[in-house]
């Protein structure tokens, strides 16, 4: 009897600790362009203090019917601080939001992806840059930008905590044996392996390649100019083009991240949310990661199920066949290098080893005594083996540096850091006066040094291929553009919007005279346990229309010579390394293509030569 009483008492205490005096459950329904529901903090929890500075986290529980991101807004007399929360779908989650993210912009990360978000067990956080004091918070709100289908958010149990209490509150799996989100339904969702085998067989029958008029490198055979044996760029009748090694005009219609593995699902500590985990002896499992992370790929396990023991070579052949059938003529960045080097498709290569990874906010220490030698070694290792490869278009030398636009903050991060050559150089630079303008100029001068060293080393070891530039996440300042134009053969930007930024492209072209390529863009749809990405559409049909509109209008600009979709495969529903779980693939986790998207890529590619040459207008 005593044991039973103790157990009941323990359960009662746990129940009370879970309620904490604010157990009421609130349900919010989102309708409109930017609906927001706001409460005083006393409405959420009568015991909650207005001064949050002594706590580490705002902790609460929520259940979202959608993967659409919502804003978590906190208010005081001075205004609002905001974070984006990207939730798991249809499951209760306990979230502990680090309060530091409301107070200080993040400076840890080598690119925009790493510096603007952070993963949590059942959601991820996107930083907005809206920061300030948390000493006198009077209210809190949740809001959603352009929600689809009147989604709901249930929330409860708000409180301040000193430690993180994040967890996923479920005793049932969320992800099935194929990597699909269990609690949502959609057309084509596999219930059994036989379902998948049928779908795969039907896709193989539907693949078709009409390569009439297309060169072996993916160029358009209507017009031929001087061949150099390698890709180059040329302005013809007022329009810039890539020219393939045989001399045919080429518009780079690419896809990023064409891999035999998806972004890898983070599993450790969350094993209970998976109905089944790809086994350790999976021949397609990731082997470069440490076992402690357990980040095997559901996509590669499905490929093994589909293609059998020699799955990898069959996947390479299938991918090349798909690209030919779908009108994708370029293997974009972060793709399997063996796919490009198999000499079946044109490809780009993304280089590293310049110190960006270890630099402050992506700024390498170009003042370090051994910096030139380090860059020279990295260029030799990566470029020398590729210098005679005709299928290689050229090199991207970096991606979405986070410091442009935050130059004064970069300077402070350097000054607050360890004693390094770049810190010494900055202190000397500011010795006769520290102003925002001088901090900016130091950043631009350092960038100029970086771009000269890196570009010269690449050209030293590979004079045959194009320098495709540094894929800027936002159009950079004029100083950066002008410092780059002497070294880049093509200027690259990533742009996630509903249409290509033709005005920005025109301004870059005016300042540099260089052709431009869009290194990343995409559209996504909330659902399937996947978030909609950076540009949302309401359904799969609209996503395909958005793709066609974007690429065709981009191609209408005389200086724009390529656009690469991000990415080939959906991200995992449980999030990749930084939490992203976007529905942005041409294929899903079970290796089933999205039919509307494939129809759009085919039709768009067929129109590209006439649109870019100005013979026909783009879709309006």
FILOVO-504668 format. One record per residue (C-alpha): x, y, z; residue in one letter. Coordinates in nm, 2 decimals. Each point is the difference from the previous one (the first is absolute). Layout:
<nodes>
      X      Y      Z rest
      X      Y      Z    a
...
</nodes>
This chain:
<nodes>
      X      Y      Z rest
   0.00   0.00   0.00    x
   0.28   0.24   0.09    x
   0.16  -0.06  -0.34    x
  -0.32   0.07  -0.18    x
  -0.05   0.33   0.20    x
   0.35   0.11  -0.08    x
  -0.05  -0.07  -0.37    x
  -0.33   0.19   0.00    x
   0.16   0.29   0.18    x
   0.29   0.01  -0.25    x
  -0.25   0.01  -0.29    x
  -0.19   0.28   0.17    x
   0.31   0.21   0.05    x
   0.10  -0.05  -0.36    x
  -0.35   0.11  -0.11    x
   0.03   0.31   0.20    x
   0.35   0.09  -0.12    x
  -0.13  -0.04  -0.36    x
  -0.29   0.24   0.06    x
   0.20   0.27   0.19    x
  -0.31   0.20   0.06    x
  -0.04   0.09  -0.37    x
  -0.14  -0.32  -0.14    x
  -0.27   0.17  -0.22    x
   0.03  -0.11  -0.36    x
  -0.04   0.27  -0.27    x
  -0.10  -0.07  -0.36    x
   0.08   0.25  -0.27    x
  -0.14  -0.01  -0.35    x
   0.19   0.19  -0.27    x
  -0.19   0.18  -0.27    x
   0.10   0.30  -0.20    x
   0.32   0.14  -0.14    x
   0.18   0.04   0.34    x
  -0.22  -0.11   0.28    x
   0.13   0.04   0.35    x
  -0.13  -0.09   0.35    x
   0.15   0.19   0.29    x
  -0.03  -0.04   0.38    x
   0.13   0.17   0.30    x
   0.25  -0.22   0.18    x
  -0.23  -0.01   0.30    x
  -0.27  -0.16  -0.22    x
   0.25  -0.27  -0.10    x
   0.13  -0.06   0.35    x
  -0.10   0.21   0.31    x
   0.34  -0.08   0.16    x
   0.21   0.11  -0.29    x
   0.23   0.30   0.06    x
   0.04   0.28  -0.25    x
   0.38   0.01   0.05    x
   0.12  -0.31  -0.19    x
   0.37   0.09   0.03    x
   0.06  -0.25   0.28    x
  -0.13  -0.29  -0.20    x
   0.15  -0.20  -0.28    x
  -0.31  -0.12  -0.19    x
  -0.37   0.07  -0.06    x
  -0.14  -0.35   0.02    x
  -0.34  -0.11  -0.13    x
  -0.18  -0.28  -0.18    x
  -0.16   0.02  -0.34    x
  -0.17  -0.22  -0.27    x
  -0.01   0.14  -0.35    x
  -0.23  -0.14  -0.27    x
   0.25   0.13  -0.26    x
   0.37   0.03  -0.07    x
  -0.05   0.36  -0.10    x
   0.24   0.22   0.21    x
  -0.15   0.23   0.26    x
   0.14   0.30   0.17    x
   0.05   0.01   0.37    x
  -0.02   0.37   0.09    x
   0.08   0.15   0.34    x
  -0.09   0.36   0.08    x
   0.09   0.28   0.23    x
  -0.04   0.38  -0.01    x
   0.29   0.02  -0.25    x
  -0.16  -0.23  -0.26    x
   0.03  -0.36  -0.11    x
   0.27  -0.27  -0.01    x
  -0.08  -0.30  -0.22    x
   0.12  -0.35  -0.08    x
  -0.13  -0.24  -0.27    x
  -0.11  -0.34   0.12    x
  -0.02  -0.28  -0.25    x
  -0.20  -0.28   0.17    x
  -0.04  -0.37  -0.04    x
  -0.35  -0.09  -0.13    x
  -0.29  -0.14   0.22    x
   0.20  -0.09   0.31    x
   0.03   0.17   0.34    x
   0.35   0.14   0.05    x
   0.15   0.16   0.31    x
   0.22   0.29  -0.12    x
   0.25   0.19   0.20    x
   0.09   0.31  -0.20    x
   0.35   0.14   0.10    x
  -0.06   0.36   0.11    x
   0.34   0.11  -0.13    x
  -0.15  -0.02  -0.36    x
  -0.24   0.29   0.09    x
   0.29   0.21   0.14    x
   0.30  -0.05  -0.24    x
   0.04  -0.08  -0.37    x
   0.19  -0.32  -0.06    x
   0.36   0.03  -0.12    x
   0.10  -0.37   0.00    x
   0.00  -0.15  -0.35    x
   0.18   0.00  -0.33    x
  -0.30   0.07  -0.22    x
  -0.35   0.13   0.01    x
  -0.15  -0.34   0.06    x
   0.20  -0.06   0.31    x
  -0.02   0.35   0.14    x
  -0.37   0.05  -0.04    x
  -0.15  -0.32   0.15    x
   0.05  -0.26   0.27    x
  -0.16  -0.35   0.04    x
  -0.20  -0.12   0.30    x
  -0.15  -0.35   0.06    x
  -0.35   0.06  -0.14    x
   0.03   0.32  -0.19    x
   0.26   0.25  -0.11    x
   0.06   0.37   0.06    x
   0.06   0.26  -0.27    x
   0.16   0.33   0.11    x
  -0.15   0.32  -0.12    x
   0.25   0.26   0.13    x
  -0.28   0.16   0.21    x
   0.19   0.02   0.34    x
   0.01   0.21   0.31    x
  -0.06   0.01   0.37    x
  -0.21  -0.26   0.18    x
  -0.02   0.18   0.34    x
  -0.36   0.11  -0.02    x
  -0.21  -0.23  -0.22    x
  -0.37   0.07   0.01    x
  -0.15  -0.23  -0.26    x
   0.06  -0.28  -0.24    x
  -0.15  -0.08  -0.34    x
   0.00  -0.27  -0.27    x
  -0.05   0.09  -0.37    x
   0.01  -0.17  -0.33    x
   0.08   0.16  -0.34    x
  -0.23  -0.10  -0.28    x
  -0.14  -0.32   0.16    x
  -0.15  -0.27  -0.23    x
  -0.33  -0.17   0.09    x
  -0.07   0.16   0.34    x
   0.26  -0.20   0.20    x
  -0.02  -0.02   0.38    x
   0.25   0.03   0.28    x
  -0.07  -0.13   0.35    x
   0.22   0.13   0.28    x
   0.02  -0.04   0.37    x
   0.22   0.01   0.32    x
   0.20   0.32  -0.06    x
   0.28   0.05   0.26    x
   0.35   0.13   0.04    x
   0.27  -0.26   0.06    x
   0.37   0.01   0.07    x
   0.06  -0.33  -0.19    x
  -0.12  -0.14  -0.33    x
  -0.28  -0.25   0.02    x
  -0.05  -0.07  -0.37    x
  -0.16  -0.33  -0.09    x
  -0.25  -0.15  -0.24    x
  -0.31  -0.11   0.20    x
  -0.10  -0.32  -0.17    x
   0.00  -0.37   0.06    x
  -0.07  -0.08  -0.36    x
   0.24   0.02  -0.30    x
  -0.02   0.30  -0.23    x
   0.21  -0.13  -0.29    x
  -0.08  -0.33  -0.17    x
   0.25  -0.26  -0.14    x
   0.03   0.19  -0.33    x
   0.08   0.34   0.16    x
  -0.35   0.14  -0.05    x
  -0.20   0.20   0.26    x
  -0.26  -0.22   0.14    x
  -0.26   0.24   0.11    x
  -0.07   0.16  -0.33    x
  -0.14  -0.14  -0.32    x
   0.06   0.08  -0.37    x
  -0.04  -0.15  -0.34    x
   0.28  -0.25  -0.07    x
   0.09  -0.06   0.36    x
   0.14  -0.36   0.02    x
  -0.17  -0.23   0.24    x
   0.21  -0.31  -0.09    x
   0.31  -0.09  -0.19    x
  -0.22  -0.13  -0.28    x
  -0.15   0.34  -0.03    x
   0.35   0.14  -0.06    x
   0.10  -0.27  -0.24    x
  -0.31   0.07  -0.21    x
   0.07   0.38   0.00    x
   0.37  -0.05  -0.09    x
  -0.10  -0.23  -0.28    x
  -0.25   0.25  -0.14    x
   0.26   0.28   0.02    x
   0.26  -0.21  -0.20    x
  -0.26  -0.06  -0.27    x
  -0.08   0.38  -0.02    x
   0.36   0.12  -0.03    x
   0.06   0.12  -0.35    x
   0.29   0.19  -0.16    x
  -0.04   0.21  -0.31    x
   0.36   0.12  -0.04    x
  -0.04   0.12  -0.36    x
   0.15   0.34  -0.02    x
   0.20  -0.05   0.33    x
   0.37  -0.05   0.00    x
   0.18  -0.26   0.21    x
   0.07   0.27   0.26    x
  -0.36   0.13   0.01    x
   0.04   0.30  -0.24    x
  -0.24   0.11  -0.27    x
   0.11  -0.11  -0.34    x
  -0.19   0.28  -0.19    x
   0.30   0.23   0.01    x
   0.36  -0.09   0.01    x
   0.29   0.24   0.07    x
   0.37  -0.05   0.05    x
   0.08  -0.31   0.21    x
   0.28   0.01   0.26    x
  -0.03  -0.35   0.14    x
  -0.12   0.14   0.33    x
  -0.30   0.20   0.12    x
   0.04   0.37  -0.05    x
  -0.23   0.31   0.00    x
  -0.07   0.22  -0.30    x
  -0.22   0.29  -0.10    x
  -0.19  -0.07  -0.32    x
  -0.25   0.25  -0.16    x
  -0.02   0.18   0.34    x
  -0.07  -0.31   0.20    x
   0.25  -0.18   0.23    x
   0.02  -0.38  -0.02    x
   0.20  -0.28   0.14    x
   0.16  -0.18  -0.30    x
   0.06  -0.37   0.03    x
   0.33  -0.17  -0.10    x
  -0.13  -0.07  -0.35    x
  -0.10   0.36  -0.05    x
  -0.38  -0.03   0.05    x
  -0.19   0.26   0.20    x
  -0.08  -0.12   0.35    x
  -0.24   0.13   0.27    x
   0.07  -0.16   0.34    x
  -0.33  -0.15   0.12    x
   0.13  -0.18   0.31    x
  -0.09  -0.16   0.32    x
   0.20   0.01   0.33    x
   0.07  -0.30   0.23    x
  -0.05  -0.29  -0.24    x
   0.12  -0.27   0.23    x
  -0.07  -0.36   0.08    x
  -0.06   0.11   0.36    x
  -0.25   0.26   0.11    x
   0.10   0.25   0.27    x
   0.06  -0.23   0.29    x
  -0.27  -0.03   0.26    x
   0.12   0.08   0.36    x
  -0.10  -0.31   0.20    x
   0.20  -0.01   0.32    x
  -0.22   0.07   0.30    x
  -0.31  -0.02  -0.21    x
   0.00  -0.37  -0.09    x
  -0.35  -0.04   0.14    x
  -0.16   0.21  -0.27    x
   0.11  -0.24  -0.28    x
  -0.20  -0.31  -0.07    x
   0.32  -0.15  -0.15    x
   0.35   0.13  -0.04    x
   0.23  -0.08  -0.30    x
   0.21  -0.28   0.14    x
   0.37   0.04   0.07    x
   0.08  -0.27  -0.26    x
  -0.19   0.19  -0.26    x
   0.23   0.00  -0.31    x
  -0.13   0.35  -0.09    x
   0.05   0.15   0.35    x
   0.22   0.30   0.05    x
   0.35  -0.11   0.11    x
   0.18   0.33   0.04    x
  -0.19   0.11   0.31    x
   0.08  -0.11   0.35    x
  -0.23  -0.27   0.14    x
  -0.11   0.21   0.29    x
  -0.22   0.21  -0.22    x
  -0.19  -0.28  -0.17    x
  -0.08   0.20  -0.31    x
  -0.07  -0.27  -0.25    x
  -0.19   0.09  -0.31    x
  -0.36  -0.13  -0.06    x
   0.04   0.10  -0.37    x
   0.31  -0.21  -0.05    x
  -0.17  -0.29   0.17    x
  -0.29   0.03  -0.24    x
   0.24   0.01  -0.29    x
   0.14  -0.33   0.12    x
  -0.35  -0.14   0.02    x
  -0.06   0.12  -0.36    x
   0.32  -0.08  -0.17    x
   0.16  -0.29   0.19    x
   0.36  -0.08   0.09    x
   0.15   0.20  -0.29    x
  -0.23   0.29   0.09    x
   0.27   0.27  -0.02    x
   0.10  -0.03  -0.36    x
  -0.36  -0.06  -0.10    x
  -0.09   0.32   0.18    x
   0.26   0.20  -0.20    x
  -0.14  -0.14  -0.32    x
  -0.36   0.07   0.11    x
   0.09   0.35   0.10    x
   0.16   0.09  -0.33    x
  -0.30  -0.15  -0.19    x
  -0.24   0.20   0.22    x
   0.19   0.32  -0.07    x
  -0.01  -0.06  -0.37    x
  -0.37  -0.08   0.02    x
  -0.09   0.29   0.23    x
   0.20   0.28  -0.17    x
   0.26   0.04   0.27    x
   0.33   0.05  -0.18    x
   0.23   0.09   0.30    x
   0.10  -0.18   0.31    x
  -0.01   0.28   0.26    x
   0.21   0.06   0.31    x
   0.02  -0.25   0.29    x
  -0.08  -0.29  -0.23    x
   0.17  -0.34  -0.01    x
   0.34   0.07  -0.18    x
  -0.01  -0.34  -0.15    x
  -0.31   0.09  -0.19    x
   0.17   0.28  -0.18    x
   0.33  -0.17  -0.04    x
  -0.17  -0.30  -0.16    x
  -0.01   0.23  -0.31    x
  -0.37  -0.04  -0.05    x
  -0.10   0.36   0.08    x
   0.14   0.35   0.03    x
   0.07   0.10   0.36    x
   0.13   0.28   0.22    x
   0.23  -0.05   0.30    x
   0.00   0.19   0.33    x
   0.34   0.05   0.15    x
   0.11   0.05   0.36    x
   0.31   0.01   0.22    x
   0.04   0.38  -0.01    x
  -0.05   0.04   0.38    x
  -0.36   0.11  -0.03    x
  -0.11  -0.29   0.23    x
   0.22   0.12   0.28    x
  -0.02   0.37  -0.06    x
  -0.20   0.25   0.20    x
  -0.35   0.02  -0.16    x
   0.15  -0.17  -0.31    x
   0.29   0.26  -0.04    x
   0.32  -0.19  -0.03    x
   0.32   0.13   0.16    x
   0.17   0.12  -0.31    x
   0.27   0.17   0.21    x
   0.13  -0.33   0.14    x
   0.36  -0.06  -0.11    x
  -0.09  -0.34  -0.15    x
  -0.32   0.09  -0.17    x
   0.12   0.02  -0.36    x
   0.17  -0.34   0.04    x
  -0.31  -0.15   0.14    x
  -0.21   0.13  -0.28    x
   0.25  -0.11  -0.26    x
   0.00  -0.36   0.14    x
  -0.38  -0.02   0.01    x
  -0.02   0.13  -0.36    x
   0.26  -0.25  -0.12    x
  -0.17  -0.29   0.17    x
  -0.35   0.08  -0.14    x
   0.06   0.16  -0.34    x
   0.30  -0.17  -0.15    x
  -0.18  -0.34  -0.04    x
  -0.29   0.18  -0.18    x
   0.18   0.23  -0.23    x
  -0.04  -0.22  -0.31    x
  -0.36  -0.10   0.06    x
  -0.23   0.13  -0.27    x
  -0.32  -0.07   0.19    x
   0.10   0.24   0.28    x
  -0.16   0.34  -0.06    x
   0.19   0.18   0.28    x
   0.04   0.06   0.37    x
  -0.20   0.17   0.27    x
   0.25   0.12   0.26    x
  -0.24   0.05   0.30    x
  -0.36   0.03   0.11    x
  -0.21   0.27   0.17    x
   0.26   0.17   0.22    x
  -0.19   0.14   0.30    x
   0.21   0.31   0.06    x
  -0.10   0.22  -0.30    x
  -0.24   0.26   0.15    x
   0.13  -0.07   0.35    x
   0.35   0.14  -0.05    x
   0.01   0.21   0.33    x
  -0.12  -0.31   0.19    x
   0.27  -0.21  -0.16    x
   0.26   0.24   0.11    x
  -0.13  -0.02   0.36    x
   0.01  -0.38  -0.01    x
   0.36   0.01  -0.11    x
   0.09   0.26   0.26    x
  -0.17  -0.21   0.28    x
   0.18  -0.32  -0.12    x
   0.34  -0.15   0.06    x
   0.32   0.17  -0.10    x
   0.04  -0.08  -0.37    x
   0.16   0.16  -0.30    x
  -0.33   0.13  -0.13    x
  -0.07   0.15   0.35    x
   0.34   0.17   0.00    x
  -0.06   0.13  -0.35    x
  -0.34   0.14   0.09    x
   0.13   0.17   0.32    x
   0.27   0.17  -0.21    x
  -0.26   0.10  -0.26    x
  -0.21   0.17   0.27    x
   0.29   0.14   0.20    x
  -0.07   0.36  -0.12    x
  -0.38  -0.03   0.04    x
  -0.27  -0.26   0.03    x
  -0.30   0.08  -0.21    x
  -0.26  -0.21  -0.17    x
   0.13   0.11  -0.34    x
   0.35  -0.11   0.08    x
  -0.12  -0.34   0.13    x
  -0.19  -0.05  -0.33    x
   0.31   0.10  -0.20    x
   0.21  -0.25   0.19    x
  -0.25  -0.28  -0.09    x
   0.00   0.10  -0.36    x
   0.38   0.02  -0.02    x
   0.03  -0.34   0.17    x
  -0.25  -0.14  -0.25    x
   0.20   0.15  -0.29    x
   0.32  -0.18   0.13    x
  -0.20  -0.32   0.04    x
  -0.15   0.00  -0.34    x
   0.34   0.08  -0.17    x
   0.19  -0.28   0.19    x
  -0.27  -0.26  -0.06    x
  -0.08   0.08  -0.36    x
   0.37   0.02  -0.10    x
   0.07  -0.34   0.16    x
  -0.29  -0.16  -0.19    x
   0.11   0.14  -0.33    x
   0.35  -0.11   0.07    x
  -0.10  -0.37   0.02    x
  -0.29   0.01  -0.24    x
   0.02   0.26  -0.28    x
  -0.27  -0.18  -0.20    x
  -0.32   0.04   0.21    x
  -0.22   0.29   0.10    x
   0.00   0.18   0.33    x
  -0.37   0.00   0.08    x
   0.04   0.23   0.30    x
  -0.11   0.00   0.36    x
  -0.37  -0.08   0.03    x
  -0.12   0.30   0.19    x
  -0.32  -0.04   0.20    x
  -0.09   0.36  -0.05    x
   0.12   0.25  -0.26    x
   0.31   0.13   0.16    x
   0.13   0.36   0.04    x
   0.15   0.17  -0.30    x
   0.34  -0.02   0.15    x
  -0.02  -0.38   0.00    x
  -0.14  -0.02  -0.35    x
   0.28   0.22  -0.13    x
   0.27  -0.19   0.19    x
  -0.13  -0.32  -0.16    x
  -0.04   0.09  -0.37    x
   0.37  -0.03  -0.09    x
   0.01  -0.36   0.12    x
  -0.35  -0.15  -0.07    x
  -0.10  -0.12  -0.34    x
  -0.36  -0.03   0.11    x
  -0.16   0.18   0.30    x
  -0.22  -0.23   0.21    x
  -0.29   0.07   0.24    x
  -0.25  -0.21   0.18    x
  -0.35   0.14   0.00    x
  -0.30  -0.15   0.18    x
  -0.30   0.21  -0.13    x
  -0.30  -0.05  -0.22    x
   0.18   0.14  -0.30    x
   0.36   0.05  -0.10    x
   0.14   0.34   0.12    x
   0.04   0.15  -0.35    x
   0.07   0.35   0.13    x
   0.28  -0.13   0.22    x
   0.14  -0.21  -0.28    x
   0.00   0.31  -0.22    x
   0.18   0.20   0.26    x
   0.27  -0.26   0.04    x
   0.04  -0.02  -0.37    x
   0.02   0.37  -0.03    x
   0.28   0.01   0.26    x
   0.20  -0.30  -0.12    x
  -0.09  -0.08  -0.36    x
  -0.01  -0.36   0.10    x
  -0.27  -0.27  -0.06    x
  -0.19  -0.11   0.30    x
  -0.12  -0.34   0.13    x
  -0.25  -0.07   0.27    x
   0.15  -0.27   0.22    x
  -0.31  -0.08   0.20    x
  -0.37   0.05   0.00    x
  -0.30  -0.21   0.10    x
  -0.37  -0.02   0.10    x
  -0.16  -0.24   0.25    x
  -0.33  -0.10   0.14    x
  -0.08  -0.06   0.37    x
  -0.11  -0.36   0.08    x
   0.13  -0.36   0.00    x
   0.19   0.10   0.32    x
   0.21   0.24  -0.22    x
   0.02   0.38   0.02    x
  -0.06   0.21  -0.31    x
   0.35   0.14  -0.04    x
   0.09   0.37  -0.06    x
  -0.27   0.06  -0.26    x
  -0.33  -0.16   0.07    x
  -0.27  -0.11  -0.24    x
  -0.34  -0.14   0.09    x
   0.02  -0.33  -0.18    x
   0.21  -0.21  -0.23    x
  -0.17   0.13  -0.31    x
   0.08   0.36   0.09    x
   0.36  -0.10   0.09    x
   0.05  -0.12  -0.36    x
  -0.15   0.32  -0.14    x
   0.23   0.21   0.22    x
   0.30  -0.20  -0.12    x
  -0.08   0.06  -0.37    x
  -0.08   0.37   0.06    x
   0.33   0.06   0.19    x
   0.23  -0.18  -0.24    x
  -0.15   0.14  -0.32    x
   0.00   0.36   0.13    x
   0.36  -0.04   0.12    x
   0.10  -0.13  -0.34    x
  -0.15   0.30  -0.17    x
   0.27   0.22   0.14    x
   0.29   0.03  -0.25    x
   0.27  -0.04   0.27    x
  -0.16  -0.29   0.19    x
   0.15  -0.33  -0.12    x
  -0.12  -0.26   0.25    x
  -0.23  -0.08   0.30    x
   0.04  -0.30   0.24    x
  -0.28  -0.14   0.20    x
   0.06  -0.08   0.36    x
  -0.02  -0.30   0.03    x
  -0.04  -0.35  -0.16    x
  -0.13  -0.18   0.31    x
  -0.24   0.11   0.27    x
   0.17   0.07   0.33    x
  -0.07  -0.25   0.29    x
  -0.32   0.07   0.18    x
   0.19  -0.01   0.33    x
   0.25   0.26  -0.12    x
   0.35   0.00  -0.14    x
   0.30   0.12   0.21    x
  -0.14   0.35   0.05    x
  -0.36  -0.10   0.03    x
  -0.12   0.08  -0.35    x
  -0.27  -0.24  -0.12    x
  -0.12   0.15  -0.32    x
  -0.23  -0.15  -0.26    x
   0.21   0.12  -0.29    x
   0.10  -0.32  -0.19    x
  -0.05  -0.11  -0.36    x
  -0.03  -0.34   0.17    x
  -0.12  -0.10   0.35    x
   0.16  -0.22   0.26    x
  -0.13  -0.31  -0.17    x
   0.16   0.10  -0.33    x
  -0.33   0.08  -0.16    x
   0.01   0.31  -0.23    x
  -0.26   0.28   0.04    x
  -0.19  -0.02  -0.33    x
  -0.10   0.37  -0.03    x
   0.35   0.11   0.06    x
   0.15  -0.24  -0.26    x
  -0.26   0.12  -0.26    x
   0.11   0.36   0.07    x
   0.37  -0.07  -0.02    x
  -0.05  -0.18  -0.34    x
  -0.21   0.28  -0.15    x
   0.22   0.27   0.13    x
   0.32  -0.15  -0.13    x
  -0.15  -0.03  -0.35    x
  -0.08   0.37  -0.01    x
   0.33   0.13   0.15    x
   0.19   0.06  -0.32    x
  -0.28   0.20  -0.16    x
  -0.07   0.20   0.32    x
   0.36   0.09   0.06    x
   0.07   0.09  -0.36    x
  -0.31   0.23   0.01    x
  -0.20  -0.19  -0.26    x
  -0.29  -0.08   0.24    x
  -0.11   0.18   0.32    x
   0.00  -0.18   0.34    x
  -0.30  -0.11   0.18    x
  -0.18   0.29   0.16    x
</nodes>
